[in-house]
Amino acid sequence: MTDASTAQTTFSATTDESAGLRARNPRTGEVDYTVTTPTPAEVGVLATQLRATQRVWRDLGLDGRIAVMLRWADAIEQLHESIATAEGTDTGRTRVAGEVPFMVSASIRDWCAKAPGIVQNATLEGRSSVMSDVTYTMQLDPYALLGIISPWNHPFLLSSTDAIPALIAGCAVLVKPSEITPRFIEPVMASIRKVPELAAVLAYVPGAADVGRAVIDNVDALCFTGSVSTGRVVAAACASRFIPAFLELGGKDAAIVTGSADVPSAAAAVLKGAVHNTGQMCFATERIYVDRAIHGRFVSELVHQAELLELSYPDPAHGHVGPFILEHQADIVDRHLQDAVDRGAEVLTGGMSTELGGGRYMRPTVVVGVNHTMTLLTDETFGPVMPVMAYDHIDEAIELANDSEFGLSGAVISGSAEESDVIGRRLDAGAISLQDTSLTIGIMRDVEKVAFKGSGLGGSRMGPAGLLRFLRKKALILRSGPVVGMDALAEHTGR
């Protein structure tokens, strides 16, 4: 088996600031990490190596690949401290960074358990309904090389979300994580090198847009997670090569709170959905529509609960709200907030971002007096801001929730599951949390959902489709009787 890991070790951390990609520490504001990056030509060489070794990986069979992947899960857990430390520095998060290696290893084990049944259920064989002597068998043939371009808000988790099922399906995988958060690559690659069979078909490469373009130029299919604007560029590049593009893009999740909802519970759910990970999640709650009958009580309760939360500064191990990973993102959130205030909105708690110790932080921010003329209600904000808008009738709430170019997910909180279900079925989004927010992550490998509108393209990354989309369907068709010649065919067709 050709060893692709030799090429992988070319790209490593360095103290030479002129040698490659430089990364900012979100807590200190200092640029304190530099990593060498491959040239487009080197990406091409690595892609060729991965494509060559994929044949051996494919021929291991599903059981063989599962055995290798389970060893990787073990290796990730063995190196969890170094992975968590690197990711924690990348993101400014401590608790979540410590959980991520175990989330990834659990994902591997879960996919390994589910994959045999998924593949078996998708494999068909039978007899032609029009030719009695013709039978068919379906072959599920993996793409040779999958490319992944992953985002900065969850570096390891989102870089592995598509890679795990693709590897189990039999693909080789080339991952280009965000240039904003490159530190985690080195310890993750150390875990991969502990499993030589995997190191031959899985590589992470650091880099910016030029490396991303080189990945697209050299793969057979691509997964991208990120903004809508960049997703459009990626989709066009993939279309020019006629390769599949699986895109998971931005969101502007709406939460509807009805007049029958329990106010403290509804406020807690909204606060969690909006503030978790500093709101830096594609399925963060970014719009809240509340029945006017309880609007005042709900807003007061939301403000009260928001003011109980603390920034995780100066001690990253304490508090609830960490720094913005990307400094520019703090600027975007501030602009959205200022635009709303300029148009008549009122900030009840929180406010503009502030610099602490070199990092950018924002307290949980509750805003009222908002409407859909404000960017805070229309564009993806990606910060811990909660704009709350009153409605008079449920039809109005549904219309407001659906008045968006995004359709990733949403939420409904009411006095009963039945009431929420009725409303949820009318929302134009791919996953609707009922009686809570941000439940999507709990069903990642269980049920399929697609992104509506501008939030994505290319089928579900969840449920059985999350694996099957990496397998091309080939039909093997057998005639067991005599060959039908042209004369017989002409007689049969009347020509």
HELIX and SHEET records of a PDB file:
HELIX    1   1 SER A    5  GLN A    8  1                                   4    
HELIX    2   2 PRO A   40  ASP A   59  1                                  20    
HELIX    3   3 GLY A   61  GLN A   78  1                                  18    
HELIX    4   4 HIS A   80  THR A   91  1                                  12    
HELIX    5   5 ARG A   95  ALA A  122  1                                  28    
HELIX    6   6 PRO A  155  SER A  160  1                                   6    
HELIX    7   7 ALA A  163  ALA A  169  1                                   7    
HELIX    8   8 ILE A  185  ARG A  193  1                                   9    
HELIX    9   9 PRO A  196  ALA A  199  1                                   4    
HELIX   10  10 ALA A  209  ASN A  218  1                                  10    
HELIX   11  11 VAL A  228  ARG A  241  1                                  14    
HELIX   12  12 VAL A  263  VAL A  275  1                                  13    
HELIX   13  13 HIS A  276  GLY A  279  5                                   4    
HELIX   14  14 ARG A  292  LEU A  308  1                                  17    
HELIX   15  15 GLU A  327  ASP A  342  1                                  16    
HELIX   16  16 THR A  375  THR A  378  1                                   4    
HELIX   17  17 ILE A  394  ASN A  402  1                                   9    
HELIX   18  18 ALA A  417  GLY A  424  1                                   8    
HELIX   19  19 THR A  440  ILE A  443  5                                   4    
HELIX   20  20 ALA A  465  LEU A  468  1                                   4    
HELIX   21  21 MET A  486  THR A  493  1                                   8    
SHEET    1   A 3 ALA A  13  THR A  14  0                                        
SHEET    2   A 3 VAL A  31  THR A  36 -1                                        
SHEET    3   A 3 GLY A  20  ARG A  24 -1                                        
SHEET    1   B 3 GLU A 125  ARG A 127  0                                        
SHEET    2   B 3 VAL A 134  PRO A 142 -1                                        
SHEET    3   B 3 LEU A 471  ARG A 479 -1                                        
SHEET    1   C 6 LEU A 202  TYR A 204  0                                        
SHEET    2   C 6 ALA A 172  LYS A 176  1                                        
SHEET    3   C 6 LEU A 145  ILE A 149  1                                        
SHEET    4   C 6 ALA A 221  THR A 225  1                                        
SHEET    5   C 6 ALA A 245  GLU A 248  1                                        
SHEET    6   C 6 GLY A 456  LEU A 457 -1                                        
SHEET    1   D 7 GLU A 346  THR A 349  0                                        
SHEET    2   D 7 THR A 365  VAL A 368 -1                                        
SHEET    3   D 7 VAL A 385  TYR A 391  1                                        
SHEET    4   D 7 THR A 285  ASP A 291  1                                        
SHEET    5   D 7 ASP A 253  VAL A 257  1                                        
SHEET    6   D 7 SER A 409  ILE A 413  1                                        
SHEET    7   D 7 ALA A 431  LEU A 434  1                                        
SHEET    1   E 2 THR A 354  LEU A 356  0                                        
SHEET    2   E 2 GLY A 359  TYR A 361 -1                                        
SHEET    1   F 2 PHE A 406  GLY A 407  0                                        
SHEET    2   F 2 PHE A 452  LYS A 453 -1                                        
END                                                                             
